[in-house]
Amino acid sequence: MTEPGPRPRVLVADPIADEGIALLKQEAEVDVRTGLSAGELREALAGYEALVVRSEAKVTADALANAGRLQIVARAGTGVDNVDLEAATERGIVVVNAPRGNTIAAAEHAFALLVALARHIPRADRSLRGGEWRRRDFMGAELRGHTLGLVGFGPIGSEMARRALAFEMNVVAHDPFVPVERVRALGAQPVELDRLYAESDFISVHTPLTASTQGMIARDQFAAMKDGVRLVNAARGGIIDENDLLEAVRSGKVAGAALDVFTSEPPGEHPLFEEERIIVTPHLAGSTVEAQERIAIDIAEQVLDVLAGRPPRYPVNAPLVPPETLEVVGPYIAVAELLGTVATQLLSGQLTTIDLSFFGEIAEHDVTPLKAFAIRGLLRPISEQNVNLVNATSIAEARGWTIDERLRASHEEFHNLIELRVGSSEAQVTVSGTASHSRPTIVRINDLDIDIVPDPNGFLLVCENEDRPGMIGSLGTLLGSRDINISAMRVGRSSPRGRALMVLMVDDEPDADALDLIAAVEGIGSARLVRL
């Protein structure tokens, strides 16, 4: 009779719920050692097959260099900023997280803030505790029959919609990267942002914090809202401009706001705290017993799956690509990601279609890594999700994306080429690229030839314009007056004096005023900024 092998060892370096510990102990030896220093963690990792952390323990490349037996790092939560993903991937260590564990908790907290705003609950509580009986001062509003606008319709926004509909609210939602069919299927009405601002009695934010959402709700957006609107932000600090919010509340434009997140956390003394019509909580959205239990169980199950040779549910890093595939498609991984990043930022309207075409030798190999990194690029400007070879398909499916792939043995101009075509309710954007001396190169935008190697630390200014004398000079003069340096420029055109495209690589980011001035130049149809 064969003796069973030794049980794998799991190090729990940050506190997690007891339910997760108990599950791990069913199939592994578990040591709970919290508060380890960087040196102590590095030394300890040599003896374990699995590591469980939250946000305190820092899993650095140096620590992983000593982790010869480690198979998995499990982050009990959503973000993985404290884990060196590149070092883990190089060593074949799977990194997982628990992105869905606090979805219900976050939605319930946001909805609780909504109710508290509508009925002045914190202010009434303070008043009564102070010995007052001021019923007339706290006249509230019913939720039924009023309109809730959801800025973002991911997992938490969707749960928020379900709760609002149960309260007989009208729900409108804006999320360009969720198909309108999914929004309608959950009982909400997809709308553009300007309509959401104009029609909503309550607005709740459920977007990640990215370059495009930073400060997206500020003075101009408040001005476009209904008088007496109420706002909730339990997503990320910085999406709502805090100074402009305070001004809007004090002016009466915004009847009240509820914030669970802040631009800087902890915020310390803050002018927002002086305004009694603003409800504040210390980033509590995911802090429920049930959420922490669910996260711990999700993590424990994934640890046991990996240790048993089964795939985890929520991987966040990619396995190593086989050398024979990497040799051919490797230089084009960065091309695929670049095309996605550019296409997302050039697109306007509601995303409807995604088409990927591969031409040349790369089409004869497994293009899965290229597809994964194209998805990663599409999401990078608008999402905090860490997309890679392992989870790209599931993330795309969760958003309702259908990606059509086409493989072509050759191309009339290029040895290898990737073409990404993204359609929306308003337009279609096509971006094509290849690798030139192992550097990602954009060769075509919207069927116009553009040969440019973007600087990953710079910005692209993409202008549709009429091909006529003086256009380049007008744009250069305008940028120069704003002290914006042009590092490269390419022009593509359909025919002399016809439709044209100017693509400028600039070292400095033009602000909104500069973009408005560019768009107002006679002969320029549009100007879009692409952050690389």
Secondary structure, DSSP 8 states (H G I E B T S, - for coil): --------EEEE-S---HHHHHHHHTTSEEEE--S--HHHHHHHHTT-SEEEE-SSS-B-HHHHTT-TT--EEEESSS--TTB-HHHHHHTT-EEE--TTTTHHHHHHHHHHHHHHHHHTHHHHHHHHHTT---GGGG----STT-EEEEE--SHHHHHHHHHHHHTT-EEEEE-TTS-HHHHHHTT-EE--HHHHHHH-SEEEE-----TTTTT-BSHHHHHHS-TTEEEEE-S-TTSB-HHHHHHHHHHTSEEEEEES--SSSS--S-GGGG-TTEEE-SS-TT--HHHHHHHHHHHHHHHHHHHTT---SSB-S-----HHHHHHHHHHHHHHHHHHHHHHHH--S-EEEEEEEEEEGGGGS--HHHHHHHHHHHHTTT------TTTHHHHHHHTT--EEEEEES--SS-SEEEEEEEEESS-EEEEEEEEETTEEEEEEETTEEEEE---TTSEEEEEEEE--TTHHHHHHHHHHHTT--EEEEEEEESSTTSEEEEEEEESS---HHHHHHHHHSTTEEEEEEEE-
